[in-house]
Structures are given as C-alpha cells and as structure tokens.
Amino acid sequence: MNQLFVYGTLCPNRENAHILGEIGGDWQQASVHGTIHILDWGPDQGLPAMVLNEADPLVEGYLFSTDKLEQNWQMLDDFEGMQYQRVEVQVQLSDGGTTLAWTYVMKPQD
C-alpha cells in the first residue's frame, strides 16, 4: 500500500513535514474516525497519538501518496518510535471517496 494518513507533526507545514517532503509525494485532505490523545509518558510525551474508533468523530489530516513509501517504511516506523504502531485504516477523502491507507496510532500499553 502506497498511502499514509497523517494527523500530527508529519502534516504539511508542521514540525516534521520535511521527513515526508524528502520522500516526495502527493497530498490530499482527508479524515478518519478516532480520538486524539496527548501522550503523557515516554520519549514522545506531549505529542498527539490517535486511537481509531468508527463511533468517534472525524480526525482531520492528510493522505500522503507515493510509490516511494515501500522503501521508507522502516525509517518511518523508526521515526515514530515505540509508542506508535502502523495499522491499516479506512480514510475518508475530501472529495467524498474512501481508500485504505496506513496510519500511526497509539500503541496500547501493556
């Protein structure tokens, strides 16, 4: 799958936008159902982390699309770190369509 839904610091014009910018790809406004939590422990303390739930309101973000994601997943997984996990999600596009994409969500605490 060559699409990634982002909602935090990887979004355009945010602190870490350069990471996806260096990969190069297309952006589209999009959303998913979930809730944003602010991490309160560990190295990513203070950063947003989403929990997916179809019953929750929409979380606004962006769909990043490029064939170059395949060779960059390990770098992105490493960047996101131990408090996030990459999962598939149904994304609602700004034009009314839907698509499957990867996103990073808050990893459940043991």
Biopython code that builds the backbone (N, CA, C, O; Angstrom):
import numpy as np
from Bio.PDB.StructureBuilder import StructureBuilder

atoms = [
    (1, "MET", "N", (0.852, -1.179, 0.000)),
    (1, "MET", "CA", (0.000, 0.000, 0.000)),
    (1, "MET", "C", (0.896, 1.241, 0.000)),
    (1, "MET", "O", (1.851, 1.324, 0.772)),
    (2, "ASN", "N", (0.586, 2.186, -0.858)),
    (2, "ASN", "CA", (1.465, 3.334, -1.031)),
    (2, "ASN", "C", (0.839, 4.637, -0.527)),
    (2, "ASN", "O", (1.052, 5.704, -1.103)),
    (3, "GLN", "N", (0.058, 4.532, 0.568)),
    (3, "GLN", "CA", (-0.596, 5.707, 1.126)),
    (3, "GLN", "C", (-0.452, 5.717, 2.650)),
    (3, "GLN", "O", (-0.484, 4.676, 3.307)),
    (4, "LEU", "N", (-0.292, 6.932, 3.185)),
    (4, "LEU", "CA", (-0.153, 7.120, 4.627)),
    (4, "LEU", "C", (-1.030, 8.284, 5.047)),
    (4, "LEU", "O", (-0.917, 9.381, 4.502)),
    (5, "PHE", "N", (-1.921, 8.043, 6.034)),
    (5, "PHE", "CA", (-2.724, 9.117, 6.618)),
    (5, "PHE", "C", (-1.952, 9.703, 7.784)),
    (5, "PHE", "O", (-1.538, 8.976, 8.687)),
    (6, "VAL", "N", (-1.755, 11.029, 7.768)),
    (6, "VAL", "CA", (-1.046, 11.698, 8.861)),
    (6, "VAL", "C", (-1.947, 12.765, 9.471)),
    (6, "VAL", "O", (-2.783, 13.356, 8.788)),
    (7, "TYR", "N", (-1.763, 13.003, 10.772)),
    (7, "TYR", "CA", (-2.629, 13.925, 11.506)),
    (7, "TYR", "C", (-1.852, 14.786, 12.494)),
    (7, "TYR", "O", (-2.445, 15.623, 13.175)),
    (8, "GLY", "N", (-0.552, 14.600, 12.585)),
    (8, "GLY", "CA", (0.240, 15.326, 13.581)),
    (8, "GLY", "C", (1.416, 16.045, 12.962)),
    (8, "GLY", "O", (1.267, 16.786, 11.990)),
    (9, "THR", "N", (2.584, 15.822, 13.531)),
    (9, "THR", "CA", (3.761, 16.601, 13.147)),
    (9, "THR", "C", (4.287, 16.295, 11.752)),
    (9, "THR", "O", (5.132, 17.036, 11.250)),
    (10, "LEU", "N", (3.812, 15.219, 11.103)),
    (10, "LEU", "CA", (4.232, 14.917, 9.728)),
    (10, "LEU", "C", (3.390, 15.666, 8.688)),
    (10, "LEU", "O", (3.712, 15.621, 7.500)),
    (11, "CYS", "N", (2.330, 16.347, 9.104)),
    (11, "CYS", "CA", (1.472, 17.083, 8.174)),
    (11, "CYS", "C", (2.237, 18.237, 7.533)),
    (11, "CYS", "O", (3.224, 18.717, 8.090)),
    (12, "PRO", "N", (1.779, 18.686, 6.357)),
    (12, "PRO", "CA", (2.406, 19.848, 5.719)),
    (12, "PRO", "C", (2.444, 21.049, 6.671)),
    (12, "PRO", "O", (1.501, 21.302, 7.421)),
    (13, "ASN", "N", (3.547, 21.769, 6.616)),
    (13, "ASN", "CA", (3.757, 22.984, 7.419)),
    (13, "ASN", "C", (3.817, 22.726, 8.922)),
    (13, "ASN", "O", (3.578, 23.637, 9.715)),
    (14, "ARG", "N", (4.134, 21.492, 9.318)),
    (14, "ARG", "CA", (4.300, 21.161, 10.737)),
    (14, "ARG", "C", (5.764, 20.844, 11.023)),
    (14, "ARG", "O", (6.590, 20.848, 10.111)),
    (15, "GLU", "N", (6.087, 20.570, 12.277)),
    (15, "GLU", "CA", (7.465, 20.415, 12.721)),
    (15, "GLU", "C", (8.266, 19.374, 11.942)),
    (15, "GLU", "O", (9.447, 19.587, 11.669)),
    (16, "ASN", "N", (7.652, 18.269, 11.586)),
    (16, "ASN", "CA", (8.378, 17.175, 10.926)),
    (16, "ASN", "C", (7.941, 16.946, 9.481)),
    (16, "ASN", "O", (8.136, 15.856, 8.941)),
    (17, "ALA", "N", (7.353, 17.959, 8.853)),
    (17, "ALA", "CA", (6.889, 17.847, 7.469)),
    (17, "ALA", "C", (8.032, 17.505, 6.517)),
    (17, "ALA", "O", (7.809, 16.883, 5.478)),
    (18, "HIS", "N", (9.249, 17.905, 6.866)),
    (18, "HIS", "CA", (10.404, 17.652, 5.989)),
    (18, "HIS", "C", (10.660, 16.163, 5.777)),
    (18, "HIS", "O", (11.232, 15.776, 4.758)),
    (19, "ILE", "N", (10.246, 15.328, 6.722)),
    (19, "ILE", "CA", (10.515, 13.887, 6.600)),
    (19, "ILE", "C", (9.784, 13.307, 5.390)),
    (19, "ILE", "O", (10.385, 12.594, 4.586)),
    (20, "LEU", "N", (8.495, 13.609, 5.259)),
    (20, "LEU", "CA", (7.762, 13.134, 4.085)),
    (20, "LEU", "C", (8.101, 13.986, 2.863)),
    (20, "LEU", "O", (8.067, 13.500, 1.732)),
    (21, "GLY", "N", (8.425, 15.249, 3.092)),
    (21, "GLY", "CA", (8.817, 16.114, 1.991)),
    (21, "GLY", "C", (10.046, 15.599, 1.263)),
    (21, "GLY", "O", (10.152, 15.734, 0.044)),
    (22, "GLU", "N", (10.980, 15.005, 2.009)),
    (22, "GLU", "CA", (12.192, 14.453, 1.401)),
    (22, "GLU", "C", (11.890, 13.196, 0.592)),
    (22, "GLU", "O", (12.618, 12.880, -0.348)),
    (23, "ILE", "N", (10.822, 12.473, 0.946)),
    (23, "ILE", "CA", (10.415, 11.297, 0.170)),
    (23, "ILE", "C", (9.769, 11.753, -1.132)),
    (23, "ILE", "O", (10.037, 11.202, -2.199)),
    (24, "GLY", "N", (8.919, 12.762, -1.030)),
    (24, "GLY", "CA", (8.225, 13.297, -2.200)),
    (24, "GLY", "C", (6.977, 12.504, -2.516)),
    (24, "GLY", "O", (7.018, 11.277, -2.610)),
    (25, "GLY", "N", (5.870, 13.201, -2.681)),
    (25, "GLY", "CA", (4.605, 12.543, -2.991)),
    (25, "GLY", "C", (3.486, 13.548, -3.104)),
    (25, "GLY", "O", (3.720, 14.756, -3.119)),
    (26, "ASP", "N", (2.268, 13.046, -3.185)),
    (26, "ASP", "CA", (1.080, 13.888, -3.334)),
    (26, "ASP", "C", (0.308, 13.946, -2.021)),
    (26, "ASP", "O", (0.280, 12.977, -1.262)),
    (27, "TRP", "N", (-0.316, 15.089, -1.764)),
    (27, "TRP", "CA", (-1.086, 15.323, -0.551)),
    (27, "TRP", "C", (-2.546, 15.550, -0.904)),
    (27, "TRP", "O", (-2.866, 16.158, -1.925)),
    (28, "GLN", "N", (-3.430, 15.050, -0.039)),
    (28, "GLN", "CA", (-4.860, 15.288, -0.193)),
    (28, "GLN", "C", (-5.469, 15.398, 1.200)),
    (28, "GLN", "O", (-5.163, 14.589, 2.076)),
    (29, "GLN", "N", (-6.329, 16.393, 1.410)),
    (29, "GLN", "CA", (-7.010, 16.489, 2.696)),
    (29, "GLN", "C", (-7.896, 15.263, 2.871)),
    (29, "GLN", "O", (-8.540, 14.801, 1.929)),
    (30, "ALA", "N", (-7.913, 14.743, 4.108)),
    (30, "ALA", "CA", (-8.652, 13.517, 4.393)),
    (30, "ALA", "C", (-8.951, 13.452, 5.882)),
    (30, "ALA", "O", (-8.526, 14.318, 6.647)),
    (31, "SER", "N", (-9.687, 12.420, 6.291)),
    (31, "SER", "CA", (-10.014, 12.254, 7.708)),
    (31, "SER", "C", (-10.292, 10.788, 8.006)),
    (31, "SER", "O", (-10.570, 9.989, 7.112)),
    (32, "VAL", "N", (-10.207, 10.461, 9.291)),
    (32, "VAL", "CA", (-10.540, 9.129, 9.785)),
    (32, "VAL", "C", (-11.309, 9.288, 11.092)),
    (32, "VAL", "O", (-11.241, 10.335, 11.737)),
    (33, "HIS", "N", (-12.036, 8.249, 11.476)),
    (33, "HIS", "CA", (-12.764, 8.275, 12.750)),
    (33, "HIS", "C", (-11.825, 7.856, 13.873)),
    (33, "HIS", "O", (-11.205, 6.793, 13.816)),
    (34, "GLY", "N", (-11.728, 8.698, 14.890)),
    (34, "GLY", "CA", (-10.877, 8.370, 16.026)),
    (34, "GLY", "C", (-10.841, 9.510, 17.020)),
    (34, "GLY", "O", (-11.567, 10.496, 16.896)),
    (35, "THR", "N", (-9.981, 9.351, 18.006)),
    (35, "THR", "CA", (-9.778, 10.363, 19.039)),
    (35, "THR", "C", (-8.287, 10.585, 19.209)),
    (35, "THR", "O", (-7.506, 9.636, 19.265)),
    (36, "ILE", "N", (-7.904, 11.845, 19.288)),
    (36, "ILE", "CA", (-6.506, 12.196, 19.521)),
    (36, "ILE", "C", (-6.264, 12.283, 21.025)),
    (36, "ILE", "O", (-7.004, 12.941, 21.756)),
    (37, "HIS", "N", (-5.222, 11.611, 21.460)),
    (37, "HIS", "CA", (-4.763, 11.696, 22.849)),
    (37, "HIS", "C", (-3.372, 12.328, 22.834)),
    (37, "HIS", "O", (-2.628, 12.181, 21.864)),
    (38, "ILE", "N", (-3.031, 13.018, 23.892)),
    (38, "ILE", "CA", (-1.683, 13.564, 24.024)),
    (38, "ILE", "C", (-0.901, 12.607, 24.916)),
    (38, "ILE", "O", (-1.287, 12.345, 26.055)),
    (39, "LEU", "N", (0.198, 12.094, 24.384)),
    (39, "LEU", "CA", (0.995, 11.125, 25.147)),
    (39, "LEU", "C", (1.522, 11.774, 26.416)),
    (39, "LEU", "O", (2.015, 12.901, 26.388)),
    (40, "ASP", "N", (1.417, 11.059, 27.526)),
    (40, "ASP", "CA", (1.824, 11.627, 28.814)),
    (40, "ASP", "C", (2.981, 10.869, 29.453)),
    (40, "ASP", "O", (3.231, 10.998, 30.652)),
    (41, "TRP", "N", (3.690, 10.070, 28.637)),
    (41, "TRP", "CA", (4.846, 9.333, 29.165)),
    (41, "TRP", "C", (5.811, 9.062, 28.012)),
    (41, "TRP", "O", (5.438, 9.173, 26.844)),
    (42, "GLY", "N", (7.016, 8.716, 28.337)),
    (42, "GLY", "CA", (7.996, 8.266, 27.350)),
    (42, "GLY", "C", (8.593, 9.369, 26.498)),
    (42, "GLY", "O", (8.373, 10.554, 26.747)),
    (43, "PRO", "N", (9.356, 8.962, 25.485)),
    (43, "PRO", "CA", (10.097, 9.921, 24.676)),
    (43, "PRO", "C", (9.216, 10.821, 23.813)),
    (43, "PRO", "O", (9.671, 11.874, 23.367)),
    (44, "ASP", "N", (7.979, 10.434, 23.570)),
    (44, "ASP", "CA", (7.080, 11.233, 22.738)),
    (44, "ASP", "C", (6.062, 12.012, 23.560)),
    (44, "ASP", "O", (5.025, 12.429, 23.045)),
    (45, "GLN", "N", (6.367, 12.206, 24.847)),
    (45, "GLN", "CA", (5.456, 12.917, 25.742)),
    (45, "GLN", "C", (5.082, 14.262, 25.126)),
    (45, "GLN", "O", (5.944, 14.996, 24.642)),
    (46, "GLY", "N", (3.790, 14.574, 25.150)),
    (46, "GLY", "CA", (3.286, 15.832, 24.626)),
    (46, "GLY", "C", (2.866, 15.781, 23.166)),
    (46, "GLY", "O", (2.292, 16.745, 22.658)),
    (47, "LEU", "N", (3.141, 14.674, 22.480)),
    (47, "LEU", "CA", (2.779, 14.556, 21.070)),
    (47, "LEU", "C", (1.419, 13.872, 20.909)),
    (47, "LEU", "O", (1.009, 13.092, 21.768)),
    (48, "PRO", "N", (0.721, 14.167, 19.805)),
    (48, "PRO", "CA", (-0.586, 13.545, 19.579)),
    (48, "PRO", "C", (-0.453, 12.093, 19.147)),
    (48, "PRO", "O", (0.466, 11.731, 18.412)),
    (49, "ALA", "N", (-1.377, 11.273, 19.609)),
    (49, "ALA", "CA", (-1.459, 9.872, 19.199)),
    (49, "ALA", "C", (-2.939, 9.526, 19.083)),
    (49, "ALA", "O", (-3.725, 9.817, 19.984)),
    (50, "MET", "N", (-3.308, 8.913, 17.982)),
    (50, "MET", "CA", (-4.711, 8.630, 17.715)),
    (50, "MET", "C", (-5.085, 7.209, 18.136)),
    (50, "MET", "O", (-4.285, 6.279, 18.041)),
    (51, "VAL", "N", (-6.325, 7.073, 18.604)),
    (51, "VAL", "CA", (-6.953, 5.780, 18.826)),
    (51, "VAL", "C", (-8.126, 5.726, 17.854)),
    (51, "VAL", "O", (-9.015, 6.576, 17.900)),
    (52, "LEU", "N", (-8.128, 4.725, 16.974)),
    (52, "LEU", "CA", (-9.177, 4.594, 15.970)),
    (52, "LEU", "C", (-10.445, 4.038, 16.583)),
    (52, "LEU", "O", (-10.404, 3.133, 17.416)),
    (53, "ASN", "N", (-11.586, 4.597, 16.156)),
    (53, "ASN", "CA", (-12.882, 4.100, 16.590)),
    (53, "ASN", "C", (-13.925, 4.655, 15.632)),
    (53, "ASN", "O", (-14.102, 5.871, 15.546)),
    (54, "GLU", "N", (-14.615, 3.782, 14.914)),
    (54, "GLU", "CA", (-15.614, 4.212, 13.928)),
    (54, "GLU", "C", (-16.736, 5.047, 14.544)),
    (54, "GLU", "O", (-17.385, 5.817, 13.838)),
    (55, "ALA", "N", (-16.974, 4.906, 15.855)),
    (55, "ALA", "CA", (-18.039, 5.658, 16.514)),
    (55, "ALA", "C", (-17.598, 7.073, 16.909)),
    (55, "ALA", "O", (-18.431, 7.902, 17.277)),
    (56, "ASP", "N", (-16.302, 7.346, 16.833)),
    (56, "ASP", "CA", (-15.776, 8.657, 17.225)),
    (56, "ASP", "C", (-15.899, 9.659, 16.080)),
    (56, "ASP", "O", (-16.105, 9.273, 14.929)),
    (57, "PRO", "N", (-15.772, 10.954, 16.403)),
    (57, "PRO", "CA", (-15.814, 11.979, 15.355)),
    (57, "PRO", "C", (-14.618, 11.846, 14.407)),
    (57, "PRO", "O", (-13.696, 11.068, 14.652)),
    (58, "LEU", "N", (-14.654, 12.609, 13.342)),
    (58, "LEU", "CA", (-13.567, 12.583, 12.368)),
    (58, "LEU", "C", (-12.352, 13.353, 12.871)),
    (58, "LEU", "O", (-12.477, 14.430, 13.453)),
    (59, "VAL", "N", (-11.184, 12.785, 12.635)),
    (59, "VAL", "CA", (-9.905, 13.444, 12.875)),
    (59, "VAL", "C", (-9.421, 13.930, 11.513)),
    (59, "VAL", "O", (-9.249, 13.132, 10.592)),
    (60, "GLU", "N", (-9.202, 15.223, 11.387)),
    (60, "GLU", "CA", (-8.756, 15.802, 10.121)),
    (60, "GLU", "C", (-7.255, 15.607, 9.961)),
    (60, "GLU", "O", (-6.496, 15.677, 10.928)),
    (61, "GLY", "N", (-6.843, 15.362, 8.725)),
    (61, "GLY", "CA", (-5.430, 15.201, 8.432)),
    (61, "GLY", "C", (-5.210, 15.194, 6.937)),
    (61, "GLY", "O", (-5.953, 15.815, 6.178)),
    (62, "TYR", "N", (-4.169, 14.477, 6.524)),
    (62, "TYR", "CA", (-3.797, 14.429, 5.118)),
    (62, "TYR", "C", (-3.459, 13.006, 4.706)),
    (62, "TYR", "O", (-2.923, 12.224, 5.491)),
    (63, "LEU", "N", (-3.783, 12.687, 3.462)),
    (63, "LEU", "CA", (-3.371, 11.436, 2.860)),
    (63, "LEU", "C", (-2.147, 11.734, 2.001)),
    (63, "LEU", "O", (-2.207, 12.542, 1.073)),
    (64, "PHE", "N", (-1.035, 11.072, 2.321)),
    (64, "PHE", "CA", (0.212, 11.214, 1.579)),
    (64, "PHE", "C", (0.352, 9.977, 0.697)),
    (64, "PHE", "O", (0.281, 8.851, 1.189)),
    (65, "SER", "N", (0.549, 10.182, -0.603)),
    (65, "SER", "CA", (0.605, 9.067, -1.545)),
    (65, "SER", "C", (1.882, 9.133, -2.366)),
    (65, "SER", "O", (2.214, 10.171, -2.937)),
    (66, "THR", "N", (2.606, 7.994, -2.420)),
    (66, "THR", "CA", (3.792, 7.886, -3.252)),
    (66, "THR", "C", (4.207, 6.426, -3.350)),
    (66, "THR", "O", (4.040, 5.656, -2.405)),
    (67, "ASP", "N", (4.745, 6.058, -4.491)),
    (67, "ASP", "CA", (5.285, 4.706, -4.660)),
    (67, "ASP", "C", (6.571, 4.514, -3.860)),
    (67, "ASP", "O", (7.058, 3.390, -3.738)),
    (68, "LYS", "N", (7.123, 5.587, -3.318)),
    (68, "LYS", "CA", (8.388, 5.517, -2.580)),
    (68, "LYS", "C", (8.202, 5.119, -1.117)),
    (68, "LYS", "O", (9.190, 4.956, -0.401)),
    (69, "LEU", "N", (6.963, 4.960, -0.658)),
    (69, "LEU", "CA", (6.751, 4.591, 0.743)),
    (69, "LEU", "C", (7.322, 3.212, 1.059)),
    (69, "LEU", "O", (7.858, 2.996, 2.147)),
    (70, "GLU", "N", (7.211, 2.284, 0.119)),
    (70, "GLU", "CA", (7.663, 0.910, 0.365)),
    (70, "GLU", "C", (9.099, 0.864, 0.884)),
    (70, "GLU", "O", (9.394, 0.138, 1.833)),
    (71, "GLN", "N", (9.977, 1.625, 0.272)),
    (71, "GLN", "CA", (11.380, 1.595, 0.707)),
    (71, "GLN", "C", (11.645, 2.512, 1.902)),
    (71, "GLN", "O", (12.783, 2.609, 2.359)),
    (72, "ASN", "N", (10.610, 3.184, 2.415)),
    (72, "ASN", "CA", (10.792, 4.095, 3.548)),
    (72, "ASN", "C", (10.030, 3.684, 4.806)),
    (72, "ASN", "O", (10.075, 4.394, 5.811)),
    (73, "TRP", "N", (9.330, 2.546, 4.766)),
    (73, "TRP", "CA", (8.549, 2.148, 5.951)),
    (73, "TRP", "C", (9.429, 1.955, 7.181)),
    (73, "TRP", "O", (9.053, 2.391, 8.269)),
    (74, "GLN", "N", (10.575, 1.323, 7.043)),
    (74, "GLN", "CA", (11.417, 1.090, 8.221)),
    (74, "GLN", "C", (11.872, 2.403, 8.836)),
    (74, "GLN", "O", (11.869, 2.548, 10.059)),
    (75, "MET", "N", (12.264, 3.363, 8.001)),
    (75, "MET", "CA", (12.673, 4.679, 8.503)),
    (75, "MET", "C", (11.511, 5.355, 9.218)),
    (75, "MET", "O", (11.699, 5.937, 10.287)),
    (76, "LEU", "N", (10.303, 5.286, 8.639)),
    (76, "LEU", "CA", (9.141, 5.917, 9.263)),
    (76, "LEU", "C", (8.749, 5.211, 10.554)),
    (76, "LEU", "O", (8.410, 5.866, 11.539)),
    (77, "ASP", "N", (8.793, 3.880, 10.560)),
    (77, "ASP", "CA", (8.496, 3.133, 11.789)),
    (77, "ASP", "C", (9.488, 3.515, 12.889)),
    (77, "ASP", "O", (9.101, 3.709, 14.041)),
    (78, "ASP", "N", (10.765, 3.620, 12.525)),
    (78, "ASP", "CA", (11.787, 4.005, 13.500)),
    (78, "ASP", "C", (11.551, 5.425, 13.990)),
    (78, "ASP", "O", (11.682, 5.698, 15.183)),
    (79, "PHE", "N", (11.207, 6.328, 13.086)),
    (79, "PHE", "CA", (10.937, 7.715, 13.461)),
    (79, "PHE", "C", (9.774, 7.792, 14.446)),
    (79, "PHE", "O", (9.859, 8.488, 15.457)),
    (80, "GLU", "N", (8.695, 7.081, 14.153)),
    (80, "GLU", "CA", (7.517, 7.127, 15.025)),
    (80, "GLU", "C", (7.815, 6.540, 16.400)),
    (80, "GLU", "O", (7.287, 7.020, 17.403)),
    (81, "GLY", "N", (8.643, 5.522, 16.457)),
    (81, "GLY", "CA", (9.115, 5.033, 17.740)),
    (81, "GLY", "C", (8.205, 4.044, 18.434)),
    (81, "GLY", "O", (7.231, 3.547, 17.868)),
    (82, "MET", "N", (8.558, 3.775, 19.687)),
    (82, "MET", "CA", (7.965, 2.672, 20.439)),
    (82, "MET", "C", (6.534, 2.937, 20.901)),
    (82, "MET", "O", (5.836, 1.999, 21.285)),
    (83, "GLN", "N", (6.083, 4.177, 20.874)),
    (83, "GLN", "CA", (4.752, 4.468, 21.387)),
    (83, "GLN", "C", (3.671, 4.471, 20.307)),
    (83, "GLN", "O", (2.499, 4.715, 20.592)),
    (84, "TYR", "N", (4.073, 4.199, 19.072)),
    (84, "TYR", "CA", (3.137, 4.177, 17.947)),
    (84, "TYR", "C", (3.237, 2.850, 17.217)),
    (84, "TYR", "O", (4.281, 2.197, 17.228)),
    (85, "GLN", "N", (2.143, 2.460, 16.583)),
    (85, "GLN", "CA", (2.183, 1.295, 15.698)),
    (85, "GLN", "C", (1.471, 1.660, 14.403)),
    (85, "GLN", "O", (0.516, 2.437, 14.402)),
    (86, "ARG", "N", (1.949, 1.090, 13.305)),
    (86, "ARG", "CA", (1.365, 1.350, 11.981)),
    (86, "ARG", "C", (0.262, 0.338, 11.728)),
    (86, "ARG", "O", (0.471, -0.870, 11.843)),
    (87, "VAL", "N", (-0.932, 0.852, 11.377)),
    (87, "VAL", "CA", (-2.087, -0.002, 11.120)),
    (87, "VAL", "C", (-2.811, 0.491, 9.866)),
    (87, "VAL", "O", (-2.654, 1.642, 9.459)),
    (88, "GLU", "N", (-3.606, -0.397, 9.259)),
    (88, "GLU", "CA", (-4.442, -0.009, 8.127)),
    (88, "GLU", "C", (-5.705, 0.672, 8.639)),
    (88, "GLU", "O", (-6.234, 0.326, 9.695)),
    (89, "VAL", "N", (-6.178, 1.652, 7.861)),
    (89, "VAL", "CA", (-7.378, 2.388, 8.249)),
    (89, "VAL", "C", (-8.148, 2.782, 6.992)),
    (89, "VAL", "O", (-7.564, 3.000, 5.929)),
    (90, "GLN", "N", (-9.458, 2.869, 7.134)),
    (90, "GLN", "CA", (-10.313, 3.386, 6.071)),
    (90, "GLN", "C", (-10.289, 4.908, 6.170)),
    (90, "GLN", "O", (-10.637, 5.470, 7.209)),
    (91, "VAL", "N", (-9.882, 5.568, 5.100)),
    (91, "VAL", "CA", (-9.727, 7.021, 5.075)),
    (91, "VAL", "C", (-10.832, 7.634, 4.233)),
    (91, "VAL", "O", (-11.132, 7.163, 3.136)),
    (92, "GLN", "N", (-11.432, 8.692, 4.763)),
    (92, "GLN", "CA", (-12.430, 9.445, 4.008)),
    (92, "GLN", "C", (-11.730, 10.610, 3.314)),
    (92, "GLN", "O", (-11.083, 11.434, 3.960)),
    (93, "LEU", "N", (-11.867, 10.668, 2.006)),
    (93, "LEU", "CA", (-11.212, 11.706, 1.213)),
    (93, "LEU", "C", (-12.082, 12.954, 1.141)),
    (93, "LEU", "O", (-13.301, 12.885, 1.296)),
    (94, "SER", "N", (-11.448, 14.086, 0.905)),
    (94, "SER", "CA", (-12.178, 15.358, 0.853)),
    (94, "SER", "C", (-13.169, 15.399, -0.299)),
    (94, "SER", "O", (-14.108, 16.195, -0.265)),
    (95, "ASP", "N", (-12.988, 14.557, -1.329)),
    (95, "ASP", "CA", (-13.918, 14.535, -2.462)),
    (95, "ASP", "C", (-15.092, 13.575, -2.235)),
    (95, "ASP", "O", (-15.909, 13.370, -3.133)),
    (96, "GLY", "N", (-15.177, 12.987, -1.036)),
    (96, "GLY", "CA", (-16.275, 12.098, -0.700)),
    (96, "GLY", "C", (-15.962, 10.622, -0.850)),
    (96, "GLY", "O", (-16.721, 9.782, -0.367)),
    (97, "GLY", "N", (-14.856, 10.283, -1.511)),
    (97, "GLY", "CA", (-14.469, 8.893, -1.678)),
    (97, "GLY", "C", (-13.795, 8.343, -0.428)),
    (97, "GLY", "O", (-13.581, 9.065, 0.546)),
    (98, "THR", "N", (-13.467, 7.065, -0.470)),
    (98, "THR", "CA", (-12.732, 6.429, 0.623)),
    (98, "THR", "C", (-11.601, 5.597, 0.027)),
    (98, "THR", "O", (-11.640, 5.216, -1.142)),
    (99, "THR", "N", (-10.596, 5.323, 0.851)),
    (99, "THR", "CA", (-9.474, 4.496, 0.434)),
    (99, "THR", "C", (-8.843, 3.881, 1.672)),
    (99, "THR", "O", (-9.022, 4.375, 2.786)),
    (100, "LEU", "N", (-8.109, 2.804, 1.468)),
    (100, "LEU", "CA", (-7.325, 2.217, 2.554)),
    (100, "LEU", "C", (-5.948, 2.855, 2.586)),
    (100, "LEU", "O", (-5.361, 3.128, 1.539)),
    (101, "ALA", "N", (-5.436, 3.090, 3.771)),
    (101, "ALA", "CA", (-4.096, 3.652, 3.931)),
    (101, "ALA", "C", (-3.522, 3.170, 5.256)),
    (101, "ALA", "O", (-4.239, 2.630, 6.099)),
    (102, "TRP", "N", (-2.244, 3.370, 5.424)),
    (102, "TRP", "CA", (-1.595, 3.142, 6.705)),
    (102, "TRP", "C", (-1.714, 4.414, 7.525)),
    (102, "TRP", "O", (-1.829, 5.505, 6.967)),
    (103, "THR", "N", (-1.688, 4.285, 8.841)),
    (103, "THR", "CA", (-1.561, 5.419, 9.739)),
    (103, "THR", "C", (-0.862, 4.928, 10.989)),
    (103, "THR", "O", (-0.786, 3.725, 11.238)),
    (104, "TYR", "N", (-0.357, 5.854, 11.767)),
    (104, "TYR", "CA", (0.270, 5.511, 13.043)),
    (104, "TYR", "C", (-0.684, 5.848, 14.175)),
    (104, "TYR", "O", (-1.188, 6.968, 14.263)),
    (105, "VAL", "N", (-0.928, 4.875, 15.037)),
    (105, "VAL", "CA", (-1.832, 5.052, 16.170)),
    (105, "VAL", "C", (-1.080, 4.806, 17.462)),
    (105, "VAL", "O", (0.030, 4.274, 17.468)),
    (106, "MET", "N", (-1.716, 5.210, 18.563)),
    (106, "MET", "CA", (-1.115, 4.994, 19.874)),
    (106, "MET", "C", (-1.054, 3.484, 20.153)),
    (106, "MET", "O", (-2.064, 2.786, 20.072)),
    (107, "LYS", "N", (0.118, 3.008, 20.474)),
    (107, "LYS", "CA", (0.282, 1.598, 20.807)),
    (107, "LYS", "C", (-0.325, 1.349, 22.173)),
    (107, "LYS", "O", (-0.039, 2.090, 23.113)),
    (108, "PRO", "N", (-1.159, 0.320, 22.310)),
    (108, "PRO", "CA", (-1.745, 0.034, 23.627)),
    (108, "PRO", "C", (-0.645, -0.254, 24.659)),
    (108, "PRO", "O", (0.344, -0.927, 24.369)),
    (109, "GLN", "N", (-0.849, 0.274, 25.864)),
    (109, "GLN", "CA", (0.104, -0.003, 26.938)),
    (109, "GLN", "C", (-0.167, -1.380, 27.491)),
    (109, "GLN", "O", (-1.317, -1.798, 27.624)),
    (110, "ASP", "N", (0.901, -2.080, 27.811)),
    (110, "ASP", "CA", (0.774, -3.436, 28.355)),
    (110, "ASP", "C", (0.257, -3.415, 29.777)),
    (110, "ASP", "O", (0.090, -4.471, 30.388)),
]
sb = StructureBuilder()
sb.init_structure("model")
sb.init_model(0)
sb.init_chain("A")
sb.init_seg("    ")
for serial, (resi, resn, name, xyz) in enumerate(atoms, 1):
    if name == "N":
        sb.init_residue(resn, " ", resi, " ")
    sb.init_atom(name, np.array(xyz, "f"), 0.0, 1.0, " ", f" {name:<3s}", serial, name[0])
structure = sb.get_structure()
